[in-house]
Every structure is written in structure tokens, then in C-alpha cells.
Amino acid sequence: MNVDKVYAVSGSLITENLDELGDLANALQNGEEQILVVTGAGGLKEYIRAAGDFGNQGEQDLVGIAATRLNAKTLMTAMKAYPDTPKTAEEIRKAASTGQNVVMGGLTPGHSTDAVAAIAAEILEADLYIATTVDGVYDKNPEEVDAKRFDQISTEKLRSVVSGNNEAGGHELIDLTAIDIIERSGTETRILEGTLENISDPDEALGTQIVP
């Protein structure tokens, strides 16, 4: 059995909805496909900020990785997934080879969990779904009345949106490292709002398709 889908899931979907964690686990496992899920830090980002008061950026990154792995362990338990969180590329391959669903957090200081998910999708030759707090990439702040969502966007255009730190598609959606990995690997990637309905059927969800 091969991993068909890799999900990058905002950590807030876990930390802000612990009472509904079973629903998230069910939505992720709605189909027959084997999946891998990468979790963000979510509400645990407060620990990262606190670490910044006493340490350098590298130390903050290590706290951030620990936070993502705590969320991953929690979701892993709810999903009854592979009983460990991969911490290297080789461990990703090993976990995926079992045929079980896999949940993991961060890998390397300086890499966002979106970048980690892009790496996992590249290694496993799987499609990538980035479940976040907005329903795609917009040409401006999506709260503005005339904001327009991109149905599709090239990696080149997305890079310019992110580089401009546009609120619509800026760093809360995806970072430059993740875009670079998606571009080099040609990974089919979709950005969508992380609702249970969308996660359950991501190909039918409103969102933005990234064209490498």
C-alpha cells in the first residue's frame, strides 16, 4: 500500500478543537487511501514565543518542533495510526512502508511544517493538501470585499504573493521553502480551508490548486 495523500494540518485544528479530535481523525481517514499527516503547533505557539524571550532563533525552532510533535502524538492516538512520529526522511519511508496511516510534526530547525509536508509528499510521490484557516490564496486580504480567490496559481506567482507578505497568501498559508520543494518535485498541491467537510473530500473542496 502506498501513501496517496499528504496533509499539512494547521495545529489550531487540534489545539482549538480537542473535544472534537475524533471527528478530525474520522475526516482524515474517510477514504480507503493511506495518508500521512503533518501537524503544526497551533495554540502551542505561545511556548515558541516564550522561548524567544530567553533563547535564540534556533532554540525557538527546537521548541516549535517539540510542539508540533506533541500535536502529532495526540492526533496519532486519535487516529490509531502508526505508533511513532517520524523524525527523519528515512523514518518517513519506514513508517509509510507499514501500510498504516502516519502522523508527524516538524523535522528540521528553519523548516515550517508546510515544508516538511512538501518533503514528505516528494519522498512518497503523493498529492499534497494544505489545510489552513482560509479557503485558498487571494489577490489581497480575503476580508476585503473585492478580494478574489485564485482557482489556480503558479509557483512563480505564489512566490511573489508570499514574498510581498500579502495577508491573503502570506506566511500563514505557505512559506517560500515549501513552494521551492513543490516546484522542484512537481507535486500536485491544493490549499483549502481546514473544515471537516473539506478534509474529508479535499479534491471537491473550494480552494487553490498550485501549478508547479
C-alpha positions, 0 to 999 in steps of 0.5 A, spaced: 500 500 500 502 506 498 501 513 501 496 517 496 495 523 500 499 528 504 496 533 509 499 539 512 494 540 518 494 547 521 495 545 529 489 550 531 485 544 528 487 540 534 489 545 539 482 549 538 478 543 537 480 537 542 473 535 544 472 534 537 479 530 535 475 524 533 471 527 528 478 530 525 481 523 525 474 520 522 475 526 516 482 524 515 481 517 514 474 517 510 477 514 504 480 507 503 487 511 501 493 511 506 495 518 508 500 521 512 499 527 516 503 533 518 501 537 524 503 544 526 503 547 533 497 551 533 495 554 540 502 551 542 505 557 539 505 561 545 511 556 548 515 558 541 514 565 543 516 564 550 522 561 548 524 567 544 524 571 550 530 567 553 533 563 547 535 564 540 532 563 533 534 556 533 532 554 540 525 557 538 525 552 532 527 546 537 521 548 541 516 549 535 518 542 533 517 539 540 510 542 539 508 540 533 510 533 535 506 533 541 500 535 536 502 529 532 502 524 538 495 526 540 492 526 533 496 519 532 492 516 538 486 519 535 487 516 529 490 509 531 495 510 526 502 508 526 505 508 533 511 513 532 512 520 529 517 520 524 523 524 525 527 523 519 526 522 511 528 515 512 523 514 518 518 517 513 519 511 508 519 506 514 513 508 517 509 509 510 512 502 508 507 499 514 501 500 510 498 504 516 496 511 516 502 516 519 502 522 523 508 527 524 510 534 526 516 538 524 523 535 522 528 540 521 530 547 525 528 553 519 523 548 516 515 550 517 511 544 517 508 546 510 515 544 508 516 538 511 509 536 508 512 538 501 518 533 503 514 528 505 509 528 499 516 528 494 519 522 498 512 518 497 510 521 490 503 523 493 498 529 492 499 534 497 493 538 501 494 544 505 489 545 510 489 552 513 484 557 516 482 560 509 479 557 503 485 558 498 490 564 496 487 571 494 489 577 490 489 581 497 486 580 504 480 575 503 476 580 508 476 585 503 470 585 499 473 585 492 478 580 494 478 574 489 480 567 490 485 564 485 482 557 482 489 556 480 496 559 481 503 558 479 509 557 483 512 563 480 506 567 482 505 564 489 512 566 490 511 573 489 504 573 493 508 570 499 514 574 498 510 581 498 507 578 505 500 579 502 495 577 508 491 573 503 497 568 501 502 570 506 506 566 511 500 563 514 498 559 508 505 557 505 512 559 506 517 560 500 521 553 502 515 549 501 513 552 494 521 551 492 520 543 494 513 543 490 516 546 484 522 542 484 518 535 485 512 537 481 507 535 486 500 536 485 498 541 491 491 544 493 490 549 499 483 549 502 480 551 508 481 546 514 473 544 515 471 537 516 467 537 510 473 539 506 478 534 509 474 529 508 473 530 500 479 535 499 479 534 491 471 537 491 473 542 496 473 550 494 480 552 494 487 553 490 490 548 486 498 550 485 501 549 478 508 547 479 
